[in-house]
Amino acid sequence: MRFKLCLDLWNKIKSETEALQDELNRNILDSLLEFTRKCSSSRHHSQWASKMRASEIPTAALVLGVNVPDHDMTFQSLFDLLRLSVTPHVVSLQAKECGALKQLMKRVLERVMDTVVAVDDEEEEEETRPSGAQLHKSIHCSLAALCDWYISKTKKSSFSSPGKKRSSSVVEEQDSHPPVVIIFKDLEAFNSRVLQDFILICSRYIHRLPLVFIFGVATSPSTIQHMLPSSVSSLLCIELFQSLSCTQHLTTVIDKLILTSKFPFKLNGKVMQVLVSVFLYHDFSVRNFIKGLQLALLEHFHSQPLSFLCCRKKEAQLNAEQLGPGDLERIRQLPSFQRYLKEQEEQNKLMTDDALLKGVCKKLLKDLHKYHKNYYPVLRCLHTLTSSLPRYPLGKQIRELHLICLERNVWESEDYQSAMKLLRMLAKDELMLLLQKCADVLQPVNSKKMQAAFVQLEELLTKFKQLDAAGEMAPSVEEKFTSPVKSLQKKTDLFQLQKTLLEMNESRRSKRMSPFELLRNEAVEFVDSLVKDHLPPPESRPLYEVCYYSSSATVRRHLNATPRNSIQAALSRPQSYIQNDSLKTEDGTVSNAAPDICIAYKLHLECGRLINLYDWLEAYSTVVSAAEGNDPDSDGFGKVDEVKHARFIRAVSELEFLGFIKATKKKTDHVARLTWGGC
């Protein structure tokens, strides 16, 4: 049941995430599609020369930001949309598969033409081709071959019968001349020389082949100028496209997936802080943030036996009926239920009567769902009121306020008191605007308490609107308070002056607040009461452990990997990793029969900053000879032969690859040690 619930919940979160991703990328993808259509249309109508030089290639520079793990999803969506609505000739390239110009050309031709492309290598052909044998027919790797293929392809398309219906999956922009779109997914990683040569070649064929480039830029648009000299960049007609920032993307994801009562699974404050910290200080990847959420979901349903109650309200009520004796005992041991028991009169019955406990659990689960239904609207209202205050006392982002509310009673903090004081100083127009936004938040919520709060907010807004008529009495009151000041302007003696000052002091003490100030205080007190009623931390709710995952250490261990520690542990204790008890030693040192890399690692720990390779080899040979059972007193003991030498070189190369040592120019027969300490 827990596995099924976990799988269903993750599928819902995944579908919601994909829909959200498409919605966030819709504007930028639509702009790119329009750009490619416009380029194809202008070329088709012979308007290209008026817009740019004949040798210029239309290029879209798509600035995506440094959240590189998220780029694959964006480019995949772009690739699919281009093939669906603009052109069937779309190529997506990565730098790791285009190390040389031949490889780049080969990838482009193969993916556009969907055929085998031969790369010229006359020496290999002469060595491998038998005499009289014919080479398997394949396309020559050049843009001229691609142009010939494209012309023949468009001729077939243009001479097709007019009555024949075309496939609806691809709607070509001028029917017969779709552009060839080449996407460079990670522009910064491409070899600049390879990219320059490819652009120069393409510019020679632009009059025969309608090429369009899309550059995926992670850092800054100026990267294009840094990678390409002016003689090459002048061949590109570049248009800039800016995607949504990753922080805005994260805010939307948190808003749709976490700050909602739609999904019963929740994160406590520490786990939430870990996921946000990994995002802000490591990768800026929303995709990895969602992966962390998935990890927390799996861990919760795997480690919490009562997680089968983490579902929608009706399902939770049905599952509560199926609670067994073991489950009921687990509920009695929950810290939140223990606190709840201390406040109840029938503690003994709840500890012994299973039927009564089931009924109480159903009620508590219902209350927990109501708590979530009221918590998030009030949280949004408080964020709406405080996010525009000076210095952001409760945070600028709603996730910051949410973290505060998860950890403690927010109304007990000094920042909250400061925010309330600032709200009591707002002008009428500002306060009315904020209260109207709060009303818009509460109106669609299907909850009796939230609907009652909405009615009260509407009444407050009506009172504010009626203040204009009541404000006409304000001048007379003000005149009453300022009349002693006017009397000071007249000539008076010392006694009269003293009397006037006393009257002014008494008038200040007895001065009443204006109707607007009274109403403003009433509105702030109403918000304060909402916060105190609906924003206590979830840990104060009984059975919160059912829905909230709280093991932040597990999430941090999985997300913030420490590969160096793991590698050092494996090299120091190989018996645990290869499951060979014969490698165990009494003193905990590495056995002589351990793998070569483990022996070399152990010996390198005994050296200083520089390691003499010959001394290291002799020590290794001595250890290996002992492992082979050779007599220590024999002449050949510890002697370096070809096999031992080769094994040692391999072990040293592996340590260098793992980053433990490196070559040094200080001494030719030495290597430098890069790490210190060991497991």
Buried (B, 14 or more C-beta within 10 A) or exposed (E): EBEEBBEEBBEEBEEBBEEBBEEBBEEBBEBBBEBBBBBBBBBBEEEBEEEBEEBBBBBBBBBBBEBBBBBEBBBEBBBEBBBBBBBBBBBBBBBEEBEEBBBBBBBBBBBBBEEEBBEEEEEEEEEEEEEEEEEEEEBEBBBEBBBBBBEEBBEEBEEEEEEEEEEEEBEBBBEBBBBBBBBBBBBBBBBBEBBBBBBEBBBEBBEBBBBBBBBBBBEEBEBBEEBBEEEBBEBBBBBEBBBBEBBEBBBBBBBBBBBEBEBBBBBBBBBBBBBBEBBEEEBBBBBBBBBBBBBBBBBBBEEBEBBBBBBBBEBBBEBBEEBEEEBBEBBBEBEBBEEBBEEEEEEEEBEEBEEEBBEBBBEBBBEBBBBBBBBBBBBBBBBBBBBBBEEBBBBBBBBBBBBBBBBEBBBEBEBBEBBBEBBBEBEBEEBBEBBBEBBBBBEEBEBEBBEEBBEBBBEBBEBBEEBEEEEEEEEEEEEEBEEBEEBEEEEEEEEEEEBBEEEBEEBEEEEEEBBBEEBBEEBBEBBBEBBBEBBBBBBEBBBBBBBBBBBBEBBBEEBEEEEEEEBBBBBBBBBEBEEBEEBEEEEEEBBBBBBBBBBBBBBBBEBEEBBBBEEBBBBBBBBBBBEEEBEEEEEEBBEBEEEBEEBBEEBBEBBBEBEBBEEBEEEEEBBBBEBEEEE
